[in-house]
Amino acid sequence: MRTDSTFPAPGGPPVPDRIDAGRNWWRSTTAAVRRSLPTAVQIVAAAALAILVALLLGLDKPIGAPLFAVTTIEFVCARHRRSIATFFFGLGAGLAIAAVASGYRTLDRIFIDLLVGVAVAMLVAFAANSRNGAAKVNETLVPLLNSMTINIRSIAGALRTGDAEAAKAAVYALADTDDDLRRLREVLLSVRRSAVITLWTTGQDLEAYSTTAREIGYAVRNTRVLARHAWWGVLHGGEQVPRALPPMLEALADGISLMRDEIGQGDRPKAAQPQLISAARWIDVMRGERLGLASAAVAADADAAVLNLLIATGIPLARADALLNHAESPAPRPIPGLVSA
């Protein structure tokens, strides 16, 4: 039976597929326009200001200055989109050579156009872009890390006490991170044009901060899946809770807490690495227990989150994978009082 906007779903209201599709298209279109608008404004501003300065200097028919301005601002601010800058550079260089060869422009006029274009582009780039994009990225990460810390601890406590309602509350709280994740994506898009300016003014490599932000975003998603498995699979499903699982989650929460504090202070997250690795070591302890399907999923999701967070601290993927290579880890020693289910 069809369940579109014409025919209602069995036992429920109509499903307005076409309306939803239209709304999604409108949202994606407006989001794309909003992302592209700052770039367009900067390009137009650089070109217009270059023309104005050239006219004030008494240069007739200013063509080279705006071309050099657009080329420069895109080379400085759009490392992620070099094709546009390369196009304008080729166009400007070709026109300059043709103008000199035909006698339409002298070499000193080309040099003045270049000087005006570069100067105007640098002025617009510094005026329109943040000079410390790293601080904006860190500021956006702190709420995400705080939510992860609080709710992973809640999940660990719920697993200890068998409190399905507390686990459910943590699941819903983590679902509320959608707004923070969207804000993080918007900040990453907005600051990437200021990567070179941030490097020049503060010495900070914004690419490293962007990698940290992306991996933390992945860790948030793994944590949300972890919470659902813990609530619905383990507690609601009545599985035996492995004794090593709550300590693993508590160690993970402690590591994330350290990351939150370091990032909140503007530092690169390094101190959290040993704590995160110790959290993953509980996987080896759980080998001695009989795990249910959902419990194993919770442990695997936590382990994946640890991998993301280790990469976020600056450890390369291959090294992080080697640190968590449980297959090569020595067999764990028995823990007193730990009995397999």
Rosetta blueprint (number, residue, H / E / L):
1 M L
2 R L
3 T L
4 D L
5 S L
6 T L
7 F L
8 P L
9 A L
10 P L
11 G L
12 G L
13 P L
14 P L
15 V L
16 P L
17 D H
18 R H
19 I H
20 D H
21 A H
22 G H
23 R H
24 N H
25 W H
26 W H
27 R H
28 S H
29 T H
30 T H
31 A H
32 A H
33 V H
34 R H
35 R H
36 S H
37 L H
38 P H
39 T H
40 A H
41 V H
42 Q H
43 I H
44 V H
45 A H
46 A H
47 A H
48 A H
49 L H
50 A H
51 I H
52 L H
53 V H
54 A H
55 L H
56 L H
57 L L
58 G L
59 L L
60 D L
61 K L
62 P L
63 I L
64 G H
65 A H
66 P H
67 L H
68 F H
69 A H
70 V H
71 T H
72 T H
73 I H
74 E H
75 F H
76 V H
77 C H
78 A L
79 R H
80 H H
81 R H
82 R H
83 S H
84 I H
85 A H
86 T H
87 F H
88 F H
89 F H
90 G H
91 L H
92 G H
93 A H
94 G H
95 L H
96 A H
97 I H
98 A H
99 A H
100 V H
101 A H
102 S H
103 G L
104 Y L
105 R L
106 T L
107 L H
108 D H
109 R H
110 I H
111 F H
112 I H
113 D H
114 L H
115 L H
116 V H
117 G H
118 V H
119 A H
120 V H
121 A H
122 M H
123 L H
124 V H
125 A H
126 F H
127 A H
128 A H
129 N L
130 S L
131 R L
132 N L
133 G H
134 A H
135 A H
136 K H
137 V H
138 N H
139 E H
140 T H
141 L H
142 V H
143 P H
144 L H
145 L H
146 N H
147 S H
148 M H
149 T H
150 I H
151 N H
152 I H
153 R H
154 S H
155 I H
156 A H
157 G H
158 A H
159 L H
160 R H
161 T H
162 G L
163 D L
164 A H
165 E H
166 A H
167 A H
168 K H
169 A H
170 A H
171 V H
172 Y H
173 A H
174 L H
175 A H
176 D L
177 T L
178 D H
179 D H
180 D H
181 L H
182 R H
183 R H
184 L H
185 R H
186 E H
187 V H
188 L H
189 L H
190 S H
191 V H
192 R H
193 R H
194 S H
195 A H
196 V H
197 I H
198 T H
199 L H
200 W H
201 T H
202 T H
203 G L
204 Q L
205 D L
206 L H
207 E H
208 A H
209 Y H
210 S H
211 T H
212 T H
213 A H
214 R H
215 E H
216 I H
217 G H
218 Y H
219 A H
220 V H
221 R H
222 N H
223 T H
224 R H
225 V H
226 L H
227 A H
228 R H
229 H H
230 A H
231 W H
232 W H
233 G H
234 V H
235 L H
236 H L
237 G L
238 G L
239 E L
240 Q L
241 V L
242 P L
243 R L
244 A L
245 L H
246 P H
247 P H
248 M H
249 L H
250 E H
251 A H
252 L H
253 A H
254 D H
255 G H
256 I H
257 S H
258 L H
259 M H
260 R H
261 D H
262 E H
263 I H
264 G H
265 Q L
266 G L
267 D L
268 R L
269 P L
270 K L
271 A L
272 A L
273 Q H
274 P H
275 Q H
276 L H
277 I H
278 S H
279 A H
280 A H
281 R H
282 W H
283 I H
284 D H
285 V H
286 M H
287 R H
288 G H
289 E L
290 R L
291 L L
292 G L
293 L H
294 A H
295 S H
296 A H
297 A H
298 V H
299 A H
300 A H
301 D H
302 A H
303 D H
304 A H
305 A H
306 V H
307 L H
308 N H
309 L H
310 L H
311 I H
312 A H
313 T L
314 G L
315 I L
316 P L
317 L H
318 A H
319 R H
320 A H
321 D H
322 A H
323 L H
324 L L
325 N L
326 H H
327 A H
328 E H
329 S L
330 P L
331 A L
332 P L
333 R L
334 P L
335 I L
336 P L
337 G L
338 L L
339 V L
340 S L
341 A L
